[in-house]
């Protein structure tokens, strides 16, 4: 049965029968990994999809900001520029909200 291991140095999460010989992130040895409890492993599995959704929303918000900037630079008319400026600002808020939520997940062990 696979288990969840966390590198005590960098926080990398590994899944397997045993911890990896070397951490793929920080390069330190197997002895730096700790096996997570069943409860903590469940948190990780349960939050995996929502973490991915937040990450995808962040990427989409970046794309909205890029498109809005392009629209602002086109400078077609004041109302159009205003709409693009609002979209750019709203994309920033959406992005920061998702980043804050991910930070909260990490703080609560929902890697």
N, C-alpha and C positions, 0 to 999 in steps of 0.2 A: 504494500500500500504506500502511495506517495505521501510525503510529508512536506511541510513548508518550513524553510530555513531563512533566517534573516542575518545578513552580515552586520555584526555589531559595530563595524567601523563606518561603512558608507550607507547602510540601510538597504542594500540590494536584496531582493526577495528571490529565492530559488525554490523550485519544486522538484522533488525527487525522493528516491528511497534513502539517499544520503545527501549531505551537503556537498557542493562541488569541491573539487580539490583546490581550486583557485577561484576567487571571486571575479566574475567577469567585469565588474566595474572598477574595483580598486586594486585588484591583483594580489590581495593578501590570501593567506592559506585557509584551508578548511577549518582550522581551529578557531577562526574568528566568527564562524557561523553559530547561531543558536537555533534550536528547533522551537518553533512557535507552538503554543498550546492549540488544542482543537478549537477553542473559542476564538482565538486570534486568527487562526487559519480561516474560519468561517467568515469573519469580517472581511478578509481579503477577497475571498471568492464572491461574497455577496455584493461588494462594492465595485468589482471589476468592470461591469458594464456601465454603471453610472460614471465612473472615472473616465471611461472611454468617450462617453457622451459629452462630458464637460470638455475634454480635450478637443473633440471635433467641433464643438461650439466655439471654442477659442480660435481655431483655424478659420472657421466661417466668419467670425467677427473681424479677424484680420483682413479677410477678403472683402468684406463690406467696407471697411475703412479704406482699403486700396481703391476700390471702385468709386467711393465717395470723393476721395482726393482727386481722382481723374475727372469726375464730374465738376468739382470746384474749379479745377484748372481750365476746363472747357468754357466756363463763365458764360453760359448761354443767356441767362437772364437772372435777375436778383432772386426771384422766387425759386428757381431751379437750384441756384447756388445755396440758398437757405435750406432747402430740403436736403441737399447733399451734406451740408455742415451738420445738420441735426442727425442724419444717419451716421455720420462719422463719430459724433459725440456719443450717440446711443450704442454704437458698436464697442466703444471703449468701456462703457459701463457694463455691458454684457460680458465682455472679456474679463474685466476685473472681478465681477461677481463670480464667474466660474472659477477663476484662479483662487479666490478666497475660499470657495467651497472645497476645492481640491486640497488646499492647505489644511482646512479643517479635517478632511478625511485622513490626511497623512498624520496629523496630530492625534487622531483617534485610532490609529492602527489600521485604517481601511486603505491599504496601499493600492 
